[in-house]
Amino acid sequence: MNDMSVKDINPVSLIRKKRDGLELTDGEIQDLIKAYTEDRLPDYQMSAFLMASFLNGLNDEEAAALTRSMLHSGIVLDLSDIPGVKVDKHSTGGVGDKLSLILAPIVASCGVPVPMISGRGLGHTGGTLDKLESIPGFTVDITLERYREILEQEQMVLAGQTEEIAPADKRLYALRDVTATVESIPLIAGSIMSKKLAEGIDALVLDVKFGSGAFMKKKEDAIRLAETLVGIGEQFGKETIAYLTNMEQPLGYAVGNWLEVKESIDGLQGNGPDDAMEITHLLAGTMIYLGKKASTVEEGIEKSRASVKDGSAFKKWVSIVKAHDGDTGVIENPETYPKADHIEPVISSKSGYIKEMDAFAMGMVSLELGAGRRAKDDDVDPAAGFLLHKKVGDYIEENETLAELHTNKKSMIPECKDEMIRAITLSETSPEKITQIANRVDKDGVHDYITR
Protein backbone atom coordinates (compact mmCIF):
# COMPACT_ATOMS: atom_id res chain seq x y z
CA MET A 1 0.00 0.00 0.00
CA ASN A 2 1.28 3.43 -0.95
CA ASP A 3 1.07 5.51 2.26
CA MET A 4 1.79 8.78 0.47
CA SER A 5 -1.21 8.45 -1.88
CA VAL A 6 -3.56 7.51 0.96
CA LYS A 7 -2.26 10.48 2.93
CA ASP A 8 -2.97 12.68 -0.10
CA ILE A 9 -6.71 11.91 0.10
CA ASN A 10 -6.71 11.94 3.94
CA PRO A 11 -9.21 9.08 4.38
CA VAL A 12 -9.54 9.61 8.15
CA SER A 13 -10.84 13.16 7.67
CA LEU A 14 -13.34 11.96 5.03
CA ILE A 15 -14.55 9.13 7.28
CA ARG A 16 -14.86 11.58 10.18
CA LYS A 17 -16.79 14.01 7.97
CA LYS A 18 -19.35 11.33 7.04
CA ARG A 19 -19.42 10.03 10.63
CA ASP A 20 -20.44 13.52 11.75
CA GLY A 21 -23.25 13.66 9.18
CA LEU A 22 -21.57 16.13 6.81
CA GLU A 23 -21.81 16.00 3.01
CA LEU A 24 -18.88 14.73 0.94
CA THR A 25 -18.07 16.31 -2.39
CA ASP A 26 -18.11 14.43 -5.69
CA GLY A 27 -14.29 14.60 -5.76
CA GLU A 28 -13.91 13.25 -2.23
CA ILE A 29 -16.11 10.23 -2.94
CA GLN A 30 -14.32 9.64 -6.22
CA ASP A 31 -10.92 9.75 -4.48
CA LEU A 32 -12.05 7.23 -1.84
CA ILE A 33 -13.43 4.72 -4.37
CA LYS A 34 -10.43 5.10 -6.68
CA ALA A 35 -7.97 4.56 -3.81
CA TYR A 36 -9.88 1.47 -2.69
CA THR A 37 -10.06 -0.15 -6.14
CA GLU A 38 -6.35 0.52 -6.64
CA ASP A 39 -5.53 -1.17 -3.29
CA ARG A 40 -4.34 2.11 -1.78
CA LEU A 41 -7.05 2.06 0.90
CA PRO A 42 -7.39 -0.92 3.27
CA ASP A 43 -10.63 -2.80 3.91
CA TYR A 44 -10.87 -1.53 7.48
CA GLN A 45 -11.00 2.12 6.39
CA MET A 46 -13.51 1.45 3.59
CA SER A 47 -15.59 -0.53 6.12
CA ALA A 48 -15.61 2.51 8.40
CA PHE A 49 -16.76 4.72 5.52
CA LEU A 50 -19.53 2.25 4.60
CA MET A 51 -20.79 2.09 8.19
CA ALA A 52 -20.74 5.90 8.51
CA SER A 53 -22.71 6.11 5.23
CA PHE A 54 -25.11 3.41 6.44
CA LEU A 55 -25.82 5.21 9.73
CA ASN A 56 -25.92 8.82 8.47
CA GLY A 57 -27.09 8.27 4.91
CA LEU A 58 -25.99 9.73 1.61
CA ASN A 59 -28.00 12.49 -0.06
CA ASP A 60 -28.99 12.39 -3.75
CA GLU A 61 -25.81 14.14 -4.90
CA GLU A 62 -23.59 11.80 -2.85
CA ALA A 63 -25.48 8.73 -4.13
CA ALA A 64 -24.97 9.93 -7.71
CA ALA A 65 -21.27 10.59 -7.02
CA LEU A 66 -20.87 7.08 -5.58
CA THR A 67 -22.60 5.59 -8.63
CA ARG A 68 -20.41 7.62 -10.99
CA SER A 69 -17.23 6.52 -9.19
CA MET A 70 -18.21 2.82 -9.34
CA LEU A 71 -19.41 3.15 -12.94
CA HIS A 72 -16.10 4.63 -14.11
CA SER A 73 -14.00 2.10 -12.16
CA GLY A 74 -14.33 -0.10 -15.26
CA ILE A 75 -15.50 -0.06 -18.86
CA VAL A 76 -18.64 1.86 -19.82
CA LEU A 77 -19.98 0.28 -23.00
CA ASP A 78 -20.68 2.58 -25.93
CA LEU A 79 -23.47 1.05 -27.98
CA SER A 80 -24.28 4.24 -29.91
CA ASP A 81 -23.38 2.59 -33.22
CA ILE A 82 -26.15 0.00 -32.70
CA PRO A 83 -29.43 1.47 -34.02
CA GLY A 84 -32.33 2.11 -31.67
CA VAL A 85 -32.93 3.26 -28.10
CA LYS A 86 -31.33 0.66 -25.82
CA VAL A 87 -33.58 -0.17 -22.85
CA ASP A 88 -33.05 -2.60 -19.96
CA LYS A 89 -35.12 -3.71 -16.98
CA HIS A 90 -33.91 -4.42 -13.46
CA SER A 91 -35.76 -6.19 -10.66
CA THR A 92 -34.78 -5.92 -7.00
CA GLY A 93 -35.45 -9.67 -6.73
CA GLY A 94 -38.05 -12.01 -5.36
CA VAL A 95 -39.37 -15.57 -5.31
CA GLY A 96 -40.46 -16.98 -8.66
CA ASP A 97 -39.42 -13.82 -10.51
CA LYS A 98 -38.77 -15.09 -14.04
CA LEU A 99 -39.99 -11.92 -15.75
CA SER A 100 -36.72 -11.09 -17.55
CA LEU A 101 -36.95 -14.37 -19.46
CA ILE A 102 -40.39 -13.42 -20.76
CA LEU A 103 -40.15 -9.69 -21.31
CA ALA A 104 -36.71 -9.47 -22.97
CA PRO A 105 -37.79 -11.54 -26.03
CA ILE A 106 -41.10 -9.64 -26.15
CA VAL A 107 -39.38 -6.24 -26.19
CA ALA A 108 -36.68 -7.34 -28.66
CA SER A 109 -39.32 -8.78 -31.00
CA CYS A 110 -40.93 -5.31 -31.01
CA GLY A 111 -37.68 -3.77 -32.30
CA VAL A 112 -36.23 -2.36 -29.07
CA PRO A 113 -32.63 -3.43 -28.30
CA VAL A 114 -32.31 -4.99 -24.80
CA PRO A 115 -28.71 -5.18 -23.45
CA MET A 116 -29.16 -7.17 -20.23
CA ILE A 117 -26.45 -7.99 -17.70
CA SER A 118 -27.89 -10.09 -14.88
CA GLY A 119 -26.84 -11.69 -11.61
CA ARG A 120 -27.00 -15.00 -9.78
CA GLY A 121 -29.33 -15.91 -6.95
CA LEU A 122 -28.29 -15.79 -3.30
CA GLY A 123 -30.39 -16.78 -0.30
CA HIS A 124 -34.15 -16.96 -0.85
CA THR A 125 -34.18 -15.10 -4.18
CA GLY A 126 -33.46 -16.68 -7.55
CA GLY A 127 -31.04 -15.29 -10.13
CA THR A 128 -31.64 -14.85 -13.87
CA LEU A 129 -28.23 -16.34 -14.74
CA ASP A 130 -28.97 -19.57 -12.83
CA LYS A 131 -32.25 -19.91 -14.71
CA LEU A 132 -30.55 -19.34 -18.06
CA GLU A 133 -27.80 -21.84 -17.24
CA SER A 134 -30.40 -24.52 -16.52
CA ILE A 135 -30.82 -24.58 -20.32
CA PRO A 136 -28.19 -27.09 -21.55
CA GLY A 137 -25.29 -25.30 -23.26
CA PHE A 138 -26.56 -21.75 -22.59
CA THR A 139 -23.49 -19.53 -22.12
CA VAL A 140 -23.77 -16.33 -20.06
CA ASP A 141 -20.02 -15.73 -19.58
CA ILE A 142 -19.21 -14.03 -22.87
CA THR A 143 -16.69 -11.44 -24.02
CA LEU A 144 -17.78 -7.85 -24.50
CA GLU A 145 -17.13 -8.32 -28.23
CA ARG A 146 -19.55 -11.27 -28.34
CA TYR A 147 -22.00 -9.25 -26.19
CA ARG A 148 -22.13 -6.59 -28.92
CA GLU A 149 -22.40 -9.18 -31.70
CA ILE A 150 -25.41 -10.92 -30.14
CA LEU A 151 -27.12 -7.59 -29.38
CA GLU A 152 -26.69 -6.44 -32.99
CA GLN A 153 -27.85 -9.77 -34.38
CA GLU A 154 -30.77 -10.49 -32.03
CA GLN A 155 -31.75 -7.07 -30.59
CA MET A 156 -31.09 -8.55 -27.14
CA VAL A 157 -28.34 -10.23 -25.12
CA LEU A 158 -28.40 -11.99 -21.73
CA ALA A 159 -25.00 -11.98 -20.06
CA GLY A 160 -23.28 -12.13 -16.67
CA GLN A 161 -21.21 -9.30 -15.20
CA THR A 162 -17.65 -9.35 -16.51
CA GLU A 163 -14.52 -8.23 -14.63
CA GLU A 164 -14.49 -5.05 -16.76
CA ILE A 165 -17.99 -3.90 -15.69
CA ALA A 166 -18.07 -1.81 -12.47
CA PRO A 167 -15.29 -3.73 -10.65
CA ALA A 168 -15.56 -1.36 -7.66
CA ASP A 169 -19.13 -2.53 -7.10
CA LYS A 170 -18.05 -6.16 -6.90
CA ARG A 171 -15.47 -5.36 -4.20
CA LEU A 172 -17.72 -3.02 -2.26
CA TYR A 173 -20.62 -5.47 -2.30
CA ALA A 174 -18.42 -8.22 -0.84
CA LEU A 175 -17.34 -5.82 1.91
CA ARG A 176 -20.92 -4.67 2.62
CA ASP A 177 -21.96 -8.31 2.92
CA VAL A 178 -19.55 -8.93 5.81
CA THR A 179 -19.92 -5.55 7.56
CA ALA A 180 -23.75 -5.51 7.93
CA THR A 181 -24.11 -2.53 5.59
CA VAL A 182 -26.08 -4.18 2.76
CA GLU A 183 -29.49 -2.65 3.65
CA SER A 184 -28.60 0.97 2.88
CA ILE A 185 -30.80 2.50 0.17
CA PRO A 186 -28.07 4.79 -1.33
CA LEU A 187 -25.53 1.92 -1.30
CA ILE A 188 -28.06 -0.46 -2.90
CA ALA A 189 -28.95 2.17 -5.49
CA GLY A 190 -25.30 2.86 -6.34
CA SER A 191 -24.64 -0.85 -6.75
CA ILE A 192 -27.62 -1.39 -9.06
CA MET A 193 -27.20 1.73 -11.16
CA SER A 194 -23.42 1.50 -11.67
CA LYS A 195 -23.89 -1.90 -13.33
CA LYS A 196 -26.93 -0.85 -15.35
CA LEU A 197 -25.37 2.38 -16.64
CA ALA A 198 -22.22 0.48 -17.65
CA GLU A 199 -24.27 -1.68 -20.06
CA GLY A 200 -24.62 1.16 -22.54
CA ILE A 201 -28.36 1.71 -22.01
CA ASP A 202 -30.35 4.81 -22.98
CA ALA A 203 -33.33 4.16 -20.68
CA LEU A 204 -34.27 1.87 -17.79
CA VAL A 205 -37.40 0.30 -16.30
CA LEU A 206 -37.25 -0.84 -12.66
CA ASP A 207 -39.36 -3.44 -10.88
CA VAL A 208 -38.98 -2.59 -7.18
CA LYS A 209 -40.60 -5.29 -5.06
CA PHE A 210 -41.97 -5.12 -1.52
CA GLY A 211 -43.38 -7.73 0.85
CA SER A 212 -42.31 -10.92 2.62
CA GLY A 213 -40.41 -12.34 -0.37
CA ALA A 214 -38.70 -9.07 -1.32
CA PHE A 215 -35.50 -7.44 -0.15
CA MET A 216 -37.56 -4.42 0.94
CA LYS A 217 -40.26 -5.75 3.28
CA LYS A 218 -41.99 -2.39 3.80
CA LYS A 219 -43.65 -0.51 0.97
CA GLU A 220 -42.34 2.86 2.22
CA ASP A 221 -38.73 1.57 2.03
CA ALA A 222 -39.38 0.31 -1.51
CA ILE A 223 -40.70 3.76 -2.49
CA ARG A 224 -37.56 5.42 -1.10
CA LEU A 225 -35.37 2.99 -3.05
CA ALA A 226 -37.39 3.57 -6.24
CA GLU A 227 -37.10 7.35 -5.85
CA THR A 228 -33.33 7.09 -5.33
CA LEU A 229 -32.88 4.80 -8.36
CA VAL A 230 -35.00 7.02 -10.60
CA GLY A 231 -33.18 10.13 -9.36
CA ILE A 232 -29.78 8.63 -10.22
CA GLY A 233 -30.98 7.48 -13.64
CA GLU A 234 -32.31 10.94 -14.48
CA GLN A 235 -29.10 12.61 -13.23
CA PHE A 236 -27.21 10.49 -15.77
CA GLY A 237 -29.57 11.52 -18.57
CA LYS A 238 -31.33 8.13 -18.77
CA GLU A 239 -35.13 8.19 -18.73
CA THR A 240 -36.02 5.94 -15.81
CA ILE A 241 -39.42 4.63 -14.69
CA ALA A 242 -40.00 2.37 -11.68
CA TYR A 243 -43.00 0.32 -10.57
CA LEU A 244 -43.63 -0.98 -7.07
CA THR A 245 -44.86 -4.57 -7.27
CA ASN A 246 -46.11 -6.99 -4.63
CA MET A 247 -43.99 -9.93 -3.42
CA GLU A 248 -46.24 -11.19 -0.60
CA GLN A 249 -46.52 -14.49 -2.49
CA PRO A 250 -44.33 -16.13 -5.17
CA LEU A 251 -44.76 -14.78 -8.68
CA GLY A 252 -46.44 -17.36 -10.87
CA TYR A 253 -46.68 -21.00 -9.84
CA ALA A 254 -43.11 -22.23 -10.52
CA VAL A 255 -40.10 -21.61 -8.25
CA GLY A 256 -36.71 -23.05 -9.18
CA ASN A 257 -34.43 -22.75 -12.19
CA TRP A 258 -35.63 -24.99 -15.04
CA LEU A 259 -39.16 -24.95 -13.56
CA GLU A 260 -39.21 -21.17 -14.03
CA VAL A 261 -37.76 -21.43 -17.54
CA LYS A 262 -40.62 -23.82 -18.35
CA GLU A 263 -43.17 -21.35 -16.96
CA SER A 264 -41.48 -18.59 -19.01
CA ILE A 265 -41.97 -20.70 -22.15
CA ASP A 266 -45.65 -21.03 -21.20
CA GLY A 267 -45.81 -17.24 -20.84
CA LEU A 268 -44.24 -16.65 -24.25
CA GLN A 269 -46.74 -19.08 -25.77
CA GLY A 270 -49.74 -17.31 -24.26
CA ASN A 271 -50.31 -19.70 -21.33
CA GLY A 272 -48.49 -17.85 -18.53
CA PRO A 273 -49.93 -17.25 -15.03
CA ASP A 274 -52.05 -14.10 -14.78
CA ASP A 275 -50.03 -12.41 -12.00
CA ALA A 276 -46.68 -12.81 -13.76
CA MET A 277 -48.07 -11.80 -17.15
CA GLU A 278 -49.79 -8.67 -15.81
CA ILE A 279 -46.47 -7.32 -14.52
CA THR A 280 -44.56 -8.62 -17.58
CA HIS A 281 -46.78 -6.76 -20.04
CA LEU A 282 -46.60 -3.55 -17.97
CA LEU A 283 -42.79 -3.62 -17.78
CA ALA A 284 -42.43 -4.70 -21.42
CA GLY A 285 -44.93 -2.08 -22.54
CA THR A 286 -43.00 0.61 -20.67
CA MET A 287 -39.75 -0.56 -22.28
CA ILE A 288 -41.36 -0.47 -25.73
CA TYR A 289 -42.59 3.07 -24.98
CA LEU A 290 -39.15 4.23 -23.77
CA GLY A 291 -37.64 2.56 -26.86
CA LYS A 292 -39.78 4.86 -29.05
CA LYS A 293 -41.74 1.97 -30.58
CA ALA A 294 -45.00 3.12 -28.94
CA SER A 295 -46.37 6.59 -28.25
CA THR A 296 -47.78 5.62 -24.83
CA VAL A 297 -47.20 2.90 -22.24
CA GLU A 298 -50.72 1.59 -23.01
CA GLU A 299 -49.82 1.20 -26.69
CA GLY A 300 -46.62 -0.55 -25.60
CA ILE A 301 -48.66 -3.01 -23.52
CA GLU A 302 -50.87 -3.73 -26.55
CA LYS A 303 -47.76 -4.41 -28.67
CA SER A 304 -46.35 -6.64 -25.92
CA ARG A 305 -49.54 -8.73 -25.85
CA ALA A 306 -49.64 -8.88 -29.66
CA SER A 307 -46.06 -10.20 -29.87
CA VAL A 308 -47.03 -13.14 -27.64
CA LYS A 309 -50.25 -13.76 -29.55
CA ASP A 310 -48.63 -13.81 -33.01
CA GLY A 311 -45.71 -16.00 -31.88
CA SER A 312 -42.95 -13.47 -32.62
CA ALA A 313 -41.86 -13.28 -28.95
CA PHE A 314 -41.41 -17.06 -28.66
CA LYS A 315 -39.61 -17.17 -32.01
CA LYS A 316 -37.21 -14.50 -30.69
CA TRP A 317 -36.64 -16.57 -27.51
CA VAL A 318 -35.65 -19.65 -29.53
CA SER A 319 -33.31 -17.49 -31.60
CA ILE A 320 -31.60 -15.91 -28.56
CA VAL A 321 -31.11 -19.31 -26.89
CA LYS A 322 -29.40 -20.50 -30.07
CA ALA A 323 -27.19 -17.36 -30.18
CA HIS A 324 -26.02 -18.15 -26.61
CA ASP A 325 -25.22 -21.78 -27.66
CA GLY A 326 -28.22 -23.16 -25.73
CA ASP A 327 -30.18 -26.29 -26.64
CA THR A 328 -33.27 -25.05 -28.49
CA GLY A 329 -34.69 -28.60 -28.45
CA VAL A 330 -35.71 -28.36 -24.79
CA ILE A 331 -37.18 -24.90 -25.41
CA GLU A 332 -39.39 -26.18 -28.20
CA ASN A 333 -40.13 -29.46 -26.37
CA PRO A 334 -39.75 -28.72 -22.63
CA GLU A 335 -41.26 -32.05 -21.61
CA THR A 336 -38.02 -33.75 -22.75
CA TYR A 337 -36.03 -32.00 -19.98
CA PRO A 338 -34.82 -34.42 -17.24
CA LYS A 339 -36.97 -34.21 -14.12
CA ALA A 340 -35.75 -34.38 -10.51
CA ASP A 341 -35.54 -37.89 -9.02
CA HIS A 342 -38.14 -37.09 -6.37
CA ILE A 343 -41.45 -35.28 -7.02
CA GLU A 344 -43.52 -35.16 -3.85
CA PRO A 345 -46.95 -33.58 -3.23
CA VAL A 346 -47.57 -31.33 -0.23
CA ILE A 347 -51.06 -32.18 1.06
CA SER A 348 -53.31 -29.82 3.01
CA SER A 349 -54.48 -31.21 6.36
CA LYS A 350 -57.56 -28.95 6.40
CA SER A 351 -59.91 -26.95 4.20
CA GLY A 352 -60.12 -23.20 3.77
CA TYR A 353 -59.21 -20.15 1.70
CA ILE A 354 -55.52 -19.39 1.33
CA LYS A 355 -55.20 -16.09 3.20
CA GLU A 356 -51.41 -15.58 3.16
CA MET A 357 -48.23 -17.10 1.79
CA ASP A 358 -44.86 -16.41 3.37
CA ALA A 359 -42.85 -15.90 0.19
CA PHE A 360 -39.55 -15.67 2.11
CA ALA A 361 -40.13 -19.05 3.78
CA MET A 362 -41.08 -20.57 0.43
CA GLY A 363 -37.92 -19.18 -1.14
CA MET A 364 -35.92 -20.89 1.60
CA VAL A 365 -37.74 -24.18 0.87
CA SER A 366 -36.61 -23.87 -2.76
CA LEU A 367 -33.04 -23.31 -1.54
CA GLU A 368 -33.17 -26.40 0.71
CA LEU A 369 -34.47 -28.50 -2.18
CA GLY A 370 -31.32 -27.54 -4.12
CA ALA A 371 -32.49 -24.64 -6.30
CA GLY A 372 -30.63 -21.88 -4.40
CA ARG A 373 -27.34 -21.14 -2.71
CA ARG A 374 -26.30 -19.96 0.74
CA ALA A 375 -22.82 -18.88 -0.38
CA LYS A 376 -21.78 -17.46 -3.74
CA ASP A 377 -19.75 -20.54 -4.70
CA ASP A 378 -22.52 -23.09 -3.98
CA ASP A 379 -23.80 -25.19 -6.88
CA VAL A 380 -27.49 -25.14 -7.79
CA ASP A 381 -29.60 -28.04 -9.06
CA PRO A 382 -31.40 -26.91 -12.24
CA ALA A 383 -34.24 -29.41 -11.77
CA ALA A 384 -34.99 -28.54 -8.12
CA GLY A 385 -37.76 -26.29 -6.81
CA PHE A 386 -41.50 -26.50 -6.43
CA LEU A 387 -44.76 -25.97 -8.29
CA LEU A 388 -47.66 -24.35 -6.46
CA HIS A 389 -51.14 -25.70 -7.14
CA LYS A 390 -52.92 -22.91 -5.27
CA LYS A 391 -52.35 -19.19 -4.63
CA VAL A 392 -53.73 -16.55 -2.24
CA GLY A 393 -57.51 -16.37 -2.55
CA ASP A 394 -57.95 -19.95 -3.76
CA TYR A 395 -60.02 -22.45 -1.78
CA ILE A 396 -58.38 -25.75 -0.89
CA GLU A 397 -60.06 -28.92 0.34
CA GLU A 398 -58.65 -31.17 3.05
CA ASN A 399 -56.27 -33.76 1.49
CA GLU A 400 -55.92 -31.64 -1.68
CA THR A 401 -52.44 -30.86 -3.08
CA LEU A 402 -51.03 -27.46 -2.13
CA ALA A 403 -47.74 -27.80 -3.98
CA GLU A 404 -45.35 -30.27 -5.57
CA LEU A 405 -41.70 -30.49 -4.44
CA HIS A 406 -38.98 -31.33 -7.02
CA THR A 407 -35.62 -32.40 -5.62
CA ASN A 408 -32.68 -34.77 -5.86
CA LYS A 409 -32.19 -34.47 -2.07
CA LYS A 410 -34.54 -37.13 -0.72
CA SER A 411 -33.54 -36.46 2.90
CA MET A 412 -34.85 -32.87 2.68
CA ILE A 413 -38.40 -33.79 1.66
CA PRO A 414 -40.03 -34.23 5.13
CA GLU A 415 -38.59 -30.96 6.48
CA CYS A 416 -39.47 -29.03 3.31
CA LYS A 417 -43.05 -30.36 3.36
CA ASP A 418 -43.46 -29.11 6.93
CA GLU A 419 -41.95 -25.71 6.05
CA MET A 420 -44.24 -25.34 3.04
CA ILE A 421 -47.33 -26.07 5.14
CA ARG A 422 -46.18 -23.60 7.81
CA ALA A 423 -45.71 -20.92 5.13
CA ILE A 424 -49.41 -21.03 4.18
CA THR A 425 -52.18 -19.49 6.31
CA LEU A 426 -55.76 -20.63 5.76
CA SER A 427 -58.96 -18.74 6.59
CA GLU A 428 -62.67 -19.54 6.65
CA THR A 429 -63.44 -16.42 4.63
CA SER A 430 -62.16 -15.32 1.24
CA PRO A 431 -59.31 -12.75 1.60
CA GLU A 432 -58.97 -9.50 -0.33
CA LYS A 433 -57.36 -9.84 -3.76
CA ILE A 434 -53.65 -8.95 -3.79
CA THR A 435 -52.90 -5.76 -5.72
CA GLN A 436 -49.99 -6.69 -7.98
CA ILE A 437 -48.84 -3.19 -8.96
CA ALA A 438 -49.01 -0.46 -6.31
CA ASN A 439 -47.20 2.62 -7.61
CA ARG A 440 -45.32 4.18 -10.50
CA VAL A 441 -42.29 6.33 -9.71
CA ASP A 442 -40.80 8.65 -12.33
CA LYS A 443 -39.04 12.03 -12.53
CA ASP A 444 -42.33 13.73 -11.58
CA GLY A 445 -42.71 11.78 -8.32
CA VAL A 446 -44.71 8.89 -6.87
CA HIS A 447 -48.10 8.03 -8.40
CA ASP A 448 -50.76 5.49 -7.50
CA TYR A 449 -50.96 2.86 -10.21
CA ILE A 450 -54.47 2.39 -11.55
CA THR A 451 -55.00 -0.92 -13.36
CA ARG A 452 -56.17 -0.14 -16.86
Secondary structure, 3 states (H helix, E strand, C coil): CCHHHHHHHCHHHHHHHHHCCCCCCHHHHHHHHHHHHCCCCCHHHHHHHHHHHHHHCCCHHHHHHHHHHHHCCCCCCCCCCCCCCCEEEEECCCCCCCHHHHHHHHHHHCCCCEEEEECCCECCECCHHHHHHCCCCCCCCCCHHHHHHHHHHHCEEEEECCCCCCHHHHHHHHHHHHCCCCCCHHHHHHHHHHHHHHCCCCEEEEEEEECCCCCECCHHHHHHHHHHHHHHHHHCCCEEEEEEEECCCCCCCEEECHHHHHHHHHHHCCCCCHHHHHHHHHHHHHHHHHCCCCCCHHHHHHHHHHHHHCCHHHHHHHHHHHHCCCCHHHHHCHHHCCCCCEEEEEECCCCEEEEEECHHHHHHHHHHHHHCCCCCCCCCCCCCEEEECCCCCCEECCCCEEEEEEECCHHHHHHHHHHHHHCEEEECCCCCCCCCEEEEEECCEEEECCCC
